[in-house]
Amino acid sequence: VVALFLVVVAVSGGLLVLEGPISRARQPHVIPAGSPLPLDTLAQRARAAAGGGDVVMMSLGDSPDLAWGMAVSSSGRGAGGGTNVLVNPYTGAILTAPTAPDPLVAFMRKVHLLHTQLLGGRVGNTIVTAVTFVALILVVSGIVVWWRDKRWRVNASGSWKRTNFDLHHAL
């Protein structure tokens, strides 16, 4: 039972290696020119481009050639119902944001949620935590059981069951 969940978490974790590079490749690029403008200046330009509201989140680029993102809340609505604005941190120019989410980035977000929550929110998160804990116990107990015999040999001339048993212990 644990193996089923571990396979899902392992495969999705393997895919997550690509999450950062995909996200950076899909983010608008800028030409670095000196130092970035002050955050207050960039926030004012983002608010003006969004038609008012408060900047509730800033996402600075991972490298100097990436645009910065700012989430601007709609006037009077708090953090919900806002606008994402992309800003060139060196010139303050507002960059056009895609009208729809990038499908590849959206797919990687789903993979991330599958990996951490099995797409099940708090219940899925609890399952992933429990399965990870059980897997840790299985690994530690497997080492303890193996240590007693410390088998490094495989009897390939025996039956397939014996060979499988020896491979299991050796690996």
C-alpha positions as CSV (number, residue, x, y, z in Angstrom):
1,V,0.0,0.0,0.0
2,V,2.8,2.4,0.9
3,A,4.6,1.6,-2.4
4,L,1.6,2.9,-4.4
5,F,1.9,6.3,-2.8
6,L,5.6,6.3,-2.9
7,V,5.6,5.7,-6.6
8,V,3.3,8.7,-7.2
9,V,5.4,10.9,-4.9
10,A,8.7,9.7,-6.5
11,V,7.6,10.2,-10.1
12,S,6.1,13.6,-9.3
13,G,9.2,14.5,-7.4
14,G,11.3,13.6,-10.4
15,L,9.3,15.8,-12.6
16,L,9.6,18.7,-10.1
17,V,13.3,18.9,-11.0
18,L,12.1,20.7,-14.1
19,E,9.7,23.1,-12.3
20,G,12.2,25.9,-11.7
21,P,13.8,25.8,-15.2
22,I,10.4,25.7,-16.9
23,S,9.1,28.6,-14.8
24,R,12.2,30.7,-15.5
25,A,12.1,29.9,-19.3
26,R,8.5,31.0,-19.5
27,Q,9.0,34.3,-17.5
28,P,9.6,37.4,-19.6
29,H,13.3,38.3,-19.9
30,V,14.8,41.8,-19.7
31,I,18.2,43.3,-20.4
32,P,20.0,44.1,-17.2
33,A,21.1,47.8,-17.1
34,G,22.7,48.8,-13.9
35,S,20.9,48.5,-10.6
36,P,17.2,47.9,-10.3
37,L,14.9,50.8,-9.5
38,P,13.7,51.2,-5.9
39,L,10.9,48.9,-4.9
40,D,8.6,51.9,-4.1
41,T,9.0,53.2,-7.7
42,L,8.3,49.8,-9.2
43,A,5.3,49.4,-6.9
44,Q,3.9,52.8,-7.9
45,R,4.2,51.9,-11.6
46,A,2.5,48.5,-11.0
47,R,-0.4,50.2,-9.1
48,A,-0.8,52.7,-11.9
49,A,-0.8,49.9,-14.6
50,A,-3.4,48.0,-12.6
51,G,-5.7,51.0,-12.1
52,G,-5.0,51.4,-8.4
53,G,-5.0,49.1,-5.4
54,D,-2.3,47.8,-3.1
55,V,0.8,45.8,-4.0
56,V,0.2,42.7,-1.9
57,M,3.1,40.6,-3.2
58,M,6.4,41.0,-5.1
59,S,8.1,38.2,-7.0
60,L,11.7,39.1,-7.7
61,G,13.4,37.3,-10.6
62,D,15.8,34.4,-9.8
63,S,18.4,36.0,-12.1
64,P,19.2,39.5,-13.3
65,D,17.6,39.0,-16.7
66,L,14.1,38.1,-15.4
67,A,11.2,40.4,-15.0
68,W,9.7,41.0,-11.6
69,G,6.1,40.3,-10.8
70,M,3.8,42.3,-8.6
71,A,0.3,41.3,-7.4
72,V,-1.9,44.3,-7.1
73,S,-5.2,44.0,-5.2
74,S,-8.3,45.5,-6.6
75,S,-9.3,48.7,-4.9
76,G,-11.1,48.0,-1.7
77,R,-11.1,44.2,-2.1
78,G,-8.0,43.3,-0.1
79,A,-5.8,40.5,-1.5
80,G,-8.5,38.8,-3.6
81,G,-9.5,39.6,-7.1
82,G,-6.3,41.4,-8.0
83,T,-4.0,41.8,-11.0
84,N,-0.6,40.5,-11.7
85,V,1.7,43.0,-13.3
86,L,5.1,42.3,-14.8
87,V,7.7,45.0,-14.4
88,N,11.2,45.5,-15.9
89,P,13.2,46.2,-12.7
90,Y,15.7,48.4,-14.5
91,T,13.5,50.7,-16.5
92,G,10.2,50.4,-14.7
93,A,8.4,49.5,-18.0
94,I,5.3,47.5,-17.6
95,L,5.5,44.3,-19.6
96,T,2.5,42.6,-21.2
97,A,1.4,39.6,-19.2
98,P,-0.2,36.7,-21.0
99,T,-4.0,36.7,-20.9
100,A,-4.1,33.1,-19.9
101,P,-1.9,31.0,-17.6
102,D,0.9,29.2,-19.4
103,P,-0.2,25.6,-19.8
104,L,3.2,24.1,-19.0
105,V,3.5,26.2,-15.9
106,A,0.0,25.2,-14.9
107,F,0.8,21.6,-15.5
108,M,3.9,21.8,-13.3
109,R,1.8,23.5,-10.6
110,K,-0.5,20.5,-10.7
111,V,2.5,18.1,-10.4
112,H,3.7,20.1,-7.4
113,L,0.3,19.7,-5.7
114,L,0.3,16.0,-6.6
115,H,3.7,15.6,-5.0
116,T,2.9,17.5,-1.8
117,Q,-0.8,16.8,-1.4
118,L,-1.9,14.1,-3.8
119,L,-4.2,16.9,-5.2
120,G,-6.2,16.4,-2.0
121,G,-5.5,19.5,0.0
122,R,-5.1,19.0,3.8
123,V,-6.1,15.3,3.7
124,G,-3.7,14.6,0.9
125,N,-0.9,16.4,2.7
126,T,-1.6,14.2,5.8
127,I,-1.5,11.1,3.6
128,V,1.9,12.1,2.1
129,T,3.3,12.9,5.5
130,A,2.1,9.5,6.9
131,V,3.4,7.6,3.9
132,T,6.8,9.4,4.1
133,F,7.0,8.5,7.8
134,V,6.1,4.8,7.2
135,A,8.7,4.7,4.3
136,L,11.4,6.1,6.6
137,I,10.5,3.3,9.2
138,L,10.7,0.7,6.4
139,V,14.1,1.9,5.2
140,V,15.6,2.0,8.7
141,S,14.1,-1.4,9.7
142,G,15.3,-2.8,6.3
143,I,18.9,-1.7,7.1
144,V,18.7,-3.2,10.6
145,V,17.4,-6.5,9.2
146,W,20.0,-6.5,6.4
147,W,22.9,-5.6,8.7
148,R,22.5,-8.9,10.5
149,D,23.4,-10.9,7.4
150,K,25.2,-8.2,5.3
151,R,24.6,-10.2,2.1
152,W,26.6,-9.0,-0.8
153,R,26.4,-12.2,-2.8
154,V,23.9,-13.3,-5.4
155,N,23.4,-17.0,-6.1
156,A,22.5,-16.9,-9.8
157,S,22.6,-20.7,-10.2
158,G,19.7,-21.1,-7.8
159,S,16.0,-20.9,-8.5
160,W,14.5,-17.6,-9.6
161,K,13.0,-17.1,-6.1
162,R,16.5,-17.6,-4.5
163,T,18.1,-15.2,-7.0
164,N,15.4,-12.6,-6.4
165,F,15.8,-13.0,-2.6
166,D,19.6,-12.6,-2.9
167,L,19.2,-9.5,-5.2
168,H,16.8,-8.0,-2.7
169,H,19.2,-8.4,0.2
170,A,22.3,-7.3,-1.8
171,L,20.6,-4.2,-3.2
